[in-house]
Amino acid sequence: MTWGDDDYYEVPTGWTSRKLGEVTNVVGGGTPKTSDPANFSATAGHPWITPADLTGYTQKYISSGRRFLSDSGLKNSSARYLPEGSVLFSSRAPIGHIAIAANPVTTNQGFRSFVPNGELDSSFLYYALKHLTPLAQSRASGTTFPELSGSKAAQLPIAYPDRTLQEQIAKLLDEVGDAARLANHHIGAARQILTRLRQSILVAACSGRLTSEWRLRGGGEAVTLSSDDDSTESGNLPPLPAGWAWMTPDDLRVSDRAITYGVIKLGLEVPDGVPTLRSSDVRLLRIDESGVKRIAPKIADNYARTYIRGGEVLVTVRGSLGGVAVARDHMRGWNVSREVAMLPIETATLPEYVALAIASPRSQQWMNNVTKGVTYTGVNIRDLKRLPLPIPSLVEQKEILTRVGTLFSLADSVAKRIDAASRATQSCAHAALAKAFEGDE
Protein backbone atom coordinates (compact mmCIF):
# COMPACT_ATOMS: atom_id res chain seq x y z
CA MET A 1 0.00 0.00 0.00
CA THR A 2 1.26 3.54 -0.78
CA TRP A 3 0.03 7.04 -0.03
CA GLY A 4 -1.67 7.50 -3.39
CA ASP A 5 -1.28 11.19 -4.25
CA ASP A 6 1.28 11.65 -1.47
CA ASP A 7 3.26 8.54 -2.38
CA TYR A 8 5.96 9.52 0.15
CA TYR A 9 6.86 6.01 1.23
CA GLU A 10 5.38 2.56 1.07
CA VAL A 11 3.27 1.67 4.05
CA PRO A 12 4.46 -1.59 5.62
CA THR A 13 2.00 -4.45 5.83
CA GLY A 14 -0.07 -4.31 9.00
CA TRP A 15 0.55 -0.59 9.59
CA THR A 16 -2.16 2.06 9.66
CA SER A 17 -2.03 5.08 7.35
CA ARG A 18 -3.51 8.44 8.34
CA LYS A 19 -3.01 12.18 8.04
CA LEU A 20 -1.34 13.80 11.02
CA GLY A 21 -4.41 15.94 11.63
CA GLU A 22 -6.46 12.77 12.13
CA VAL A 23 -4.29 11.34 14.91
CA THR A 24 -2.90 14.50 16.53
CA ASN A 25 -4.05 17.96 17.49
CA VAL A 26 -1.98 20.50 15.51
CA VAL A 27 -1.29 23.54 17.70
CA GLY A 28 0.39 26.85 16.90
CA GLY A 29 1.99 29.33 19.27
CA GLY A 30 2.31 33.03 19.87
CA THR A 31 4.47 35.92 20.97
CA PRO A 32 3.40 38.89 23.11
CA LYS A 33 4.69 42.38 22.34
CA THR A 34 8.47 42.17 22.53
CA SER A 35 8.65 45.91 23.18
CA ASP A 36 7.15 45.34 26.63
CA PRO A 37 9.75 43.65 28.90
CA ALA A 38 6.99 42.88 31.41
CA ASN A 39 5.82 40.11 29.07
CA PHE A 40 9.00 38.09 29.60
CA SER A 41 11.28 36.72 32.28
CA ALA A 42 14.76 35.24 32.04
CA THR A 43 14.45 33.04 35.12
CA ALA A 44 10.88 31.95 35.86
CA GLY A 45 7.35 31.94 34.54
CA HIS A 46 5.65 29.98 31.79
CA PRO A 47 8.14 27.87 29.75
CA TRP A 48 8.26 29.38 26.26
CA ILE A 49 10.22 27.90 23.36
CA THR A 50 11.27 29.39 20.02
CA PRO A 51 12.99 27.77 17.03
CA ALA A 52 16.20 29.52 18.13
CA ASP A 53 16.11 27.44 21.32
CA LEU A 54 16.32 24.29 19.20
CA THR A 55 19.16 25.53 16.99
CA GLY A 56 22.09 23.28 17.81
CA TYR A 57 19.97 21.49 20.42
CA THR A 58 20.79 17.77 20.36
CA GLN A 59 18.58 16.42 23.13
CA LYS A 60 15.32 14.63 22.46
CA TYR A 61 13.35 16.34 25.25
CA ILE A 62 13.12 20.00 26.19
CA SER A 63 11.65 21.58 29.32
CA SER A 64 12.14 25.32 28.70
CA GLY A 65 13.75 27.89 26.42
CA ARG A 66 16.02 30.85 27.03
CA ARG A 67 13.10 33.00 28.18
CA PHE A 68 9.81 32.52 30.00
CA LEU A 69 6.49 34.26 29.51
CA SER A 70 5.09 36.22 32.41
CA ASP A 71 1.43 35.92 33.34
CA SER A 72 0.68 39.02 31.30
CA GLY A 73 2.80 37.74 28.39
CA LEU A 74 0.81 34.51 28.28
CA LYS A 75 -2.48 36.36 28.58
CA ASN A 76 -1.62 38.88 25.86
CA SER A 77 -0.53 36.39 23.23
CA SER A 78 -1.90 33.42 21.33
CA ALA A 79 0.60 31.11 23.04
CA ARG A 80 -1.10 28.23 24.78
CA TYR A 81 0.08 25.38 26.94
CA LEU A 82 0.98 22.08 25.28
CA PRO A 83 0.85 18.96 27.44
CA GLU A 84 3.87 16.87 28.32
CA GLY A 85 4.67 14.53 25.44
CA SER A 86 3.70 17.01 22.73
CA VAL A 87 6.10 16.98 19.79
CA LEU A 88 7.34 20.46 18.87
CA PHE A 89 8.08 20.96 15.18
CA SER A 90 9.52 24.27 13.96
CA SER A 91 7.54 25.39 10.94
CA ARG A 92 9.70 28.30 9.80
CA ALA A 93 13.20 29.74 10.12
CA PRO A 94 14.02 26.85 9.83
CA ILE A 95 11.55 24.05 9.18
CA GLY A 96 12.33 20.80 10.95
CA HIS A 97 13.74 21.43 14.43
CA ILE A 98 12.06 18.79 16.61
CA ALA A 99 11.84 18.07 20.34
CA ILE A 100 9.42 16.49 22.80
CA ALA A 101 7.98 18.56 25.63
CA ALA A 102 9.36 17.13 28.87
CA ASN A 103 6.65 19.04 30.77
CA PRO A 104 3.85 21.42 29.84
CA VAL A 105 5.33 24.22 27.67
CA THR A 106 4.30 27.05 25.37
CA THR A 107 5.88 28.07 22.06
CA ASN A 108 6.01 31.05 19.77
CA GLN A 109 4.33 31.11 16.37
CA GLY A 110 7.31 29.43 14.71
CA PHE A 111 5.97 25.98 15.59
CA ARG A 112 3.31 23.57 14.45
CA SER A 113 3.26 21.30 17.48
CA PHE A 114 1.57 17.91 17.47
CA VAL A 115 -0.34 16.63 20.49
CA PRO A 116 -0.75 12.88 19.87
CA ASN A 117 -3.91 11.00 20.68
CA GLY A 118 -3.88 7.55 22.22
CA GLU A 119 -2.87 5.87 18.95
CA LEU A 120 0.59 7.40 18.76
CA ASP A 121 3.58 7.12 21.05
CA SER A 122 5.36 10.50 21.42
CA SER A 123 8.80 9.05 20.75
CA PHE A 124 7.57 7.27 17.64
CA LEU A 125 5.95 10.49 16.43
CA TYR A 126 9.23 12.36 17.09
CA TYR A 127 11.09 10.03 14.72
CA ALA A 128 8.23 9.94 12.23
CA LEU A 129 8.46 13.74 11.95
CA LYS A 130 12.21 13.52 11.40
CA HIS A 131 11.47 11.15 8.53
CA LEU A 132 8.77 13.50 7.19
CA THR A 133 10.84 16.70 7.42
CA PRO A 134 11.88 16.76 3.71
CA LEU A 135 8.23 16.41 2.71
CA ALA A 136 7.20 19.15 5.15
CA GLN A 137 9.87 21.45 3.72
CA SER A 138 8.66 20.80 0.18
CA ARG A 139 5.10 21.79 1.13
CA ALA A 140 6.07 25.08 2.76
CA SER A 141 5.28 28.39 1.07
CA GLY A 142 5.97 32.07 1.60
CA THR A 143 7.77 35.03 0.04
CA THR A 144 10.02 36.27 2.87
CA PHE A 145 10.80 32.78 4.16
CA PRO A 146 9.17 29.36 3.69
CA GLU A 147 6.61 28.41 6.32
CA LEU A 148 4.53 25.27 6.85
CA SER A 149 0.94 26.26 7.62
CA GLY A 150 -1.18 24.48 10.18
CA SER A 151 -3.48 23.08 7.50
CA LYS A 152 -0.57 21.68 5.51
CA ALA A 153 0.98 20.25 8.67
CA ALA A 154 -2.29 18.46 9.37
CA GLN A 155 -2.23 16.95 5.87
CA LEU A 156 1.20 15.34 6.29
CA PRO A 157 0.94 11.55 6.01
CA ILE A 158 1.93 9.19 8.78
CA ALA A 159 2.07 5.40 8.92
CA TYR A 160 2.31 3.58 12.22
CA PRO A 161 2.09 0.05 13.66
CA ASP A 162 0.56 -0.95 17.01
CA ARG A 163 1.78 0.83 20.15
CA THR A 164 4.06 -2.02 21.22
CA LEU A 165 5.94 -1.96 17.90
CA GLN A 166 6.00 1.85 17.94
CA GLU A 167 7.77 1.76 21.30
CA GLN A 168 10.22 -0.88 20.07
CA ILE A 169 11.07 1.18 16.97
CA ALA A 170 11.53 4.34 19.05
CA LYS A 171 13.78 2.51 21.50
CA LEU A 172 15.92 1.17 18.65
CA LEU A 173 16.23 4.64 17.12
CA ASP A 174 17.12 6.05 20.56
CA GLU A 175 20.01 3.59 20.70
CA VAL A 176 21.11 4.56 17.19
CA GLY A 177 20.91 8.23 18.15
CA ASP A 178 22.92 7.69 21.33
CA ALA A 179 25.60 5.87 19.36
CA ALA A 180 25.68 8.62 16.73
CA ARG A 181 25.98 11.36 19.37
CA LEU A 182 28.83 9.49 21.05
CA ALA A 183 30.56 9.04 17.70
CA ASN A 184 30.09 12.72 16.86
CA HIS A 185 31.51 13.67 20.26
CA HIS A 186 34.66 11.66 19.54
CA ILE A 187 34.83 13.06 16.00
CA GLY A 188 34.59 16.60 17.36
CA ALA A 189 37.31 15.87 19.91
CA ALA A 190 39.51 14.43 17.16
CA ARG A 191 39.07 17.59 15.08
CA GLN A 192 40.07 19.74 18.06
CA ILE A 193 43.14 17.62 18.65
CA LEU A 194 44.08 17.97 14.98
CA THR A 195 43.71 21.75 15.17
CA ARG A 196 45.96 21.85 18.24
CA LEU A 197 48.44 19.58 16.48
CA ARG A 198 48.72 21.95 13.52
CA GLN A 199 49.18 24.88 15.89
CA SER A 200 51.88 22.98 17.77
CA ILE A 201 53.66 22.24 14.50
CA LEU A 202 53.65 25.95 13.63
CA VAL A 203 54.92 26.88 17.11
CA ALA A 204 57.74 24.35 16.84
CA ALA A 205 58.57 25.47 13.29
CA CYS A 206 58.76 29.18 14.13
CA SER A 207 60.67 28.79 17.38
CA GLY A 208 63.45 26.61 15.98
CA ARG A 209 62.45 23.49 17.90
CA LEU A 210 61.35 21.64 14.78
CA THR A 211 64.85 21.88 13.30
CA SER A 212 66.95 21.86 16.47
CA GLU A 213 68.57 18.48 15.76
CA TRP A 214 69.11 19.55 12.13
CA ARG A 215 71.15 22.53 13.34
CA LEU A 216 73.14 20.31 15.67
CA ARG A 217 74.11 18.26 12.63
CA GLY A 218 75.60 21.37 11.04
CA GLY A 219 72.69 22.89 9.19
CA GLY A 220 72.00 26.61 9.07
CA GLU A 221 73.88 29.78 8.41
CA ALA A 222 74.02 33.27 9.85
CA VAL A 223 71.25 35.83 9.34
CA THR A 224 71.99 39.54 9.30
CA LEU A 225 69.35 41.69 10.97
CA SER A 226 68.64 44.62 8.69
CA SER A 227 66.17 46.43 10.95
CA ASP A 228 66.58 48.51 14.07
CA ASP A 229 65.90 46.57 17.25
CA ASP A 230 63.20 49.07 18.24
CA SER A 231 61.10 48.34 15.15
CA THR A 232 60.67 44.73 16.17
CA GLU A 233 60.21 45.47 19.87
CA SER A 234 62.95 42.93 20.45
CA GLY A 235 63.01 43.56 24.19
CA ASN A 236 59.60 41.92 24.53
CA LEU A 237 60.31 38.97 22.29
CA PRO A 238 61.52 35.49 23.26
CA PRO A 239 65.09 34.52 22.40
CA LEU A 240 65.77 32.76 19.11
CA PRO A 241 68.29 30.08 18.16
CA ALA A 242 71.69 31.15 16.89
CA GLY A 243 71.45 32.20 13.27
CA TRP A 244 67.87 33.48 13.64
CA ALA A 245 66.70 37.10 13.87
CA TRP A 246 63.52 39.02 14.61
CA MET A 247 62.47 40.95 11.52
CA THR A 248 59.36 42.76 10.35
CA PRO A 249 57.44 42.57 7.06
CA ASP A 250 58.79 46.04 6.32
CA ASP A 251 62.34 44.64 6.57
CA LEU A 252 61.50 41.84 4.16
CA ARG A 253 59.62 43.70 1.45
CA VAL A 254 60.82 44.33 -2.09
CA SER A 255 62.30 47.82 -2.07
CA ASP A 256 60.24 49.18 -5.00
CA ARG A 257 56.86 47.99 -3.70
CA ALA A 258 54.92 49.09 -0.64
CA ILE A 259 53.01 47.02 1.88
CA THR A 260 49.43 48.09 1.33
CA TYR A 261 45.87 46.95 0.89
CA GLY A 262 43.95 46.95 -2.37
CA VAL A 263 40.72 48.05 -4.01
CA ILE A 264 38.36 49.89 -1.66
CA LYS A 265 35.11 49.63 -3.65
CA LEU A 266 34.94 46.59 -5.92
CA GLY A 267 31.75 47.53 -7.72
CA LEU A 268 29.53 45.02 -9.47
CA GLU A 269 30.60 41.59 -10.69
CA VAL A 270 31.99 41.68 -14.24
CA PRO A 271 32.09 38.26 -15.96
CA ASP A 272 35.37 38.90 -17.80
CA GLY A 273 36.79 41.30 -15.20
CA VAL A 274 39.88 41.21 -13.03
CA PRO A 275 39.81 38.45 -10.35
CA THR A 276 40.12 40.24 -7.01
CA LEU A 277 40.77 38.41 -3.75
CA ARG A 278 38.73 39.26 -0.65
CA SER A 279 39.10 38.15 2.96
CA SER A 280 36.74 35.23 2.34
CA ASP A 281 39.15 33.93 -0.32
CA VAL A 282 42.36 34.09 1.72
CA ARG A 283 42.30 31.28 4.26
CA LEU A 284 44.94 29.95 6.63
CA LEU A 285 47.84 28.94 4.34
CA ARG A 286 45.64 28.54 1.27
CA ILE A 287 43.60 30.56 -1.19
CA ASP A 288 40.08 29.44 -2.01
CA GLU A 289 39.53 30.30 -5.67
CA SER A 290 35.96 29.01 -5.85
CA GLY A 291 34.24 32.32 -5.15
CA VAL A 292 36.67 34.95 -6.44
CA LYS A 293 34.92 38.11 -7.61
CA ARG A 294 35.81 39.72 -10.95
CA ILE A 295 35.71 43.50 -11.10
CA ALA A 296 35.83 46.08 -13.89
CA PRO A 297 39.40 46.62 -15.21
CA LYS A 298 39.06 50.40 -14.91
CA ILE A 299 38.43 49.98 -11.16
CA ALA A 300 41.30 47.52 -10.73
CA ASP A 301 43.63 49.83 -12.68
CA ASN A 302 43.15 52.52 -10.04
CA TYR A 303 45.01 50.16 -7.70
CA ALA A 304 47.85 49.12 -9.97
CA ARG A 305 50.15 48.96 -6.95
CA THR A 306 48.39 45.81 -5.76
CA TYR A 307 48.28 43.89 -8.99
CA ILE A 308 49.63 40.45 -8.17
CA ARG A 309 52.90 39.40 -9.76
CA GLY A 310 53.17 36.08 -7.92
CA GLY A 311 54.98 35.29 -4.70
CA GLU A 312 53.42 38.03 -2.55
CA VAL A 313 52.21 37.16 0.94
CA LEU A 314 48.53 38.08 1.33
CA VAL A 315 47.10 38.76 4.79
CA THR A 316 43.46 39.43 5.67
CA VAL A 317 43.33 42.66 7.67
CA ARG A 318 39.56 43.27 7.66
CA GLY A 319 36.53 41.04 7.68
CA SER A 320 37.65 37.48 8.46
CA LEU A 321 40.97 38.20 10.17
CA GLY A 322 43.80 35.69 10.36
CA GLY A 323 43.98 34.41 6.80
CA VAL A 324 47.42 34.34 5.20
CA ALA A 325 48.66 32.68 2.02
CA VAL A 326 51.09 33.12 -0.86
CA ALA A 327 49.83 34.37 -4.23
CA ARG A 328 50.61 31.78 -6.89
CA ASP A 329 52.16 32.48 -10.28
CA HIS A 330 48.92 31.76 -12.16
CA MET A 331 47.34 34.67 -10.25
CA ARG A 332 49.56 37.18 -12.01
CA GLY A 333 47.34 40.10 -13.08
CA TRP A 334 44.81 39.52 -10.29
CA ASN A 335 44.18 42.16 -7.65
CA VAL A 336 43.22 42.30 -3.97
CA SER A 337 40.53 44.18 -2.07
CA ARG A 338 41.03 46.52 0.86
CA GLU A 339 40.32 43.54 3.15
CA VAL A 340 43.61 41.98 2.05
CA ALA A 341 47.08 43.40 2.64
CA MET A 342 49.83 42.62 0.15
CA LEU A 343 53.34 41.94 1.43
CA PRO A 344 55.89 41.87 -1.42
CA ILE A 345 58.72 39.71 -0.08
CA GLU A 346 62.42 40.00 -0.91
CA THR A 347 63.75 37.02 -2.88
CA ALA A 348 66.31 36.24 -0.15
CA THR A 349 63.37 35.20 2.08
CA LEU A 350 60.89 32.52 1.11
CA PRO A 351 57.31 33.87 0.97
CA GLU A 352 56.02 30.45 2.01
CA TYR A 353 58.03 30.64 5.23
CA VAL A 354 56.84 34.20 5.93
CA ALA A 355 53.24 33.02 5.50
CA LEU A 356 53.97 30.16 7.90
CA ALA A 357 55.35 32.59 10.47
CA ILE A 358 52.32 34.88 10.16
CA ALA A 359 50.02 31.85 10.50
CA SER A 360 51.72 30.80 13.75
CA PRO A 361 49.74 31.26 16.98
CA ARG A 362 52.11 33.95 18.27
CA SER A 363 51.70 36.16 15.20
CA GLN A 364 47.94 35.58 15.10
CA GLN A 365 47.67 36.67 18.73
CA TRP A 366 49.85 39.71 18.03
CA MET A 367 47.52 40.81 15.23
CA ASN A 368 44.47 40.26 17.43
CA ASN A 369 46.03 42.52 20.03
CA VAL A 370 46.51 45.39 17.56
CA THR A 371 43.09 45.04 15.94
CA LYS A 372 41.22 48.33 16.07
CA GLY A 373 37.74 49.58 15.33
CA VAL A 374 34.22 49.14 16.64
CA THR A 375 31.83 48.85 13.70
CA TYR A 376 34.43 47.57 11.27
CA THR A 377 37.48 46.08 12.95
CA GLY A 378 40.81 45.52 11.28
CA VAL A 379 44.60 45.67 11.43
CA ASN A 380 46.24 48.90 10.29
CA ILE A 381 48.97 48.64 7.67
CA ARG A 382 51.27 50.60 9.99
CA ASP A 383 50.84 47.90 12.65
CA LEU A 384 51.21 45.06 10.15
CA LYS A 385 54.52 46.48 8.97
CA ARG A 386 56.00 46.06 12.45
CA LEU A 387 54.75 42.51 13.10
CA PRO A 388 57.76 40.65 14.60
CA LEU A 389 58.64 37.53 12.64
CA PRO A 390 61.29 34.93 13.56
CA ILE A 391 63.49 34.55 10.47
CA PRO A 392 66.11 31.80 10.15
CA SER A 393 68.61 31.33 7.34
CA LEU A 394 67.34 30.61 3.84
CA VAL A 395 68.53 27.03 4.01
CA GLU A 396 66.77 26.49 7.34
CA GLN A 397 63.59 28.06 5.96
CA LYS A 398 63.65 25.42 3.23
CA GLU A 399 64.19 22.67 5.80
CA ILE A 400 61.31 23.96 7.94
CA LEU A 401 58.97 24.11 4.97
CA THR A 402 59.83 20.53 4.02
CA ARG A 403 59.20 19.25 7.53
CA VAL A 404 56.00 21.24 8.03
CA GLY A 405 54.76 20.07 4.63
CA THR A 406 55.31 16.43 5.63
CA LEU A 407 53.60 16.85 9.00
CA PHE A 408 50.69 18.80 7.55
CA SER A 409 50.22 16.15 4.86
CA LEU A 410 49.89 13.55 7.61
CA ALA A 411 47.41 15.79 9.44
CA ASP A 412 45.43 16.25 6.21
CA SER A 413 45.21 12.49 5.72
CA VAL A 414 43.90 12.10 9.27
CA ALA A 415 41.40 14.92 8.64
CA LYS A 416 40.08 13.07 5.59
CA ARG A 417 39.55 9.95 7.68
CA ILE A 418 37.74 12.00 10.33
CA ASP A 419 35.50 13.53 7.65
CA ALA A 420 34.79 10.06 6.27
CA ALA A 421 33.85 8.86 9.76
CA SER A 422 31.52 11.84 10.18
CA ARG A 423 29.80 11.12 6.87
CA ALA A 424 29.47 7.43 7.73
CA THR A 425 27.93 8.27 11.12
CA GLN A 426 25.39 10.58 9.51
CA SER A 427 24.64 8.07 6.77
CA CYS A 428 24.04 5.27 9.28
CA ALA A 429 21.65 7.40 11.31
CA HIS A 430 19.68 8.36 8.18
CA ALA A 431 19.63 4.76 6.99
CA ALA A 432 18.33 3.52 10.33
CA LEU A 433 15.54 6.12 10.26
CA ALA A 434 14.54 5.14 6.72
CA LYS A 435 14.61 1.44 7.51
CA ALA A 436 12.44 1.93 10.59
CA PHE A 437 9.65 3.40 8.49
CA GLU A 438 9.87 0.68 5.91
CA GLY A 439 8.80 -1.75 8.63
CA ASP A 440 12.32 -3.20 8.94
CA GLU A 441 13.25 -3.13 12.62
Secondary structure, DSSP 8 states (H G I E B T S, - for coil): ---TTS--S---TT-EEEEHHHHEEEE------TT-GGGEESSSSEEEE-HHHHTT---SEE---SEEE-HHHHHTSS---B-TT-EEEEEBSSEEEEEEESSSBEE-TTB-EEEE-TTS-HHHHHHHHHHHHHHHHHT-B-SSS-B--HHHHHT-EEEE--HHHHHHHHHHHHHHHHHHHHHHHHHHHHHHHHHHHHHHHHHHHTTTGGGHHHHHTT--------S-GGGGTGGGS----TT-EEE-HHHHB-TTS--EE-BS---S--TTSEEEE-TTTEEBTEE--TT-EEE-HHHHHTTGGG---SS-EEEE-BSSTT-EEE--GGGTT-EEBTTEEEE-B-TTS-HHHHHHHHHSHHHHHHHHHH-B-SSS-B--HHHHHT--EEE--HHHHHHHHHHHHHHHHHHHHHHHHHHHHHHHHHHHHHHHHHHHTTT--
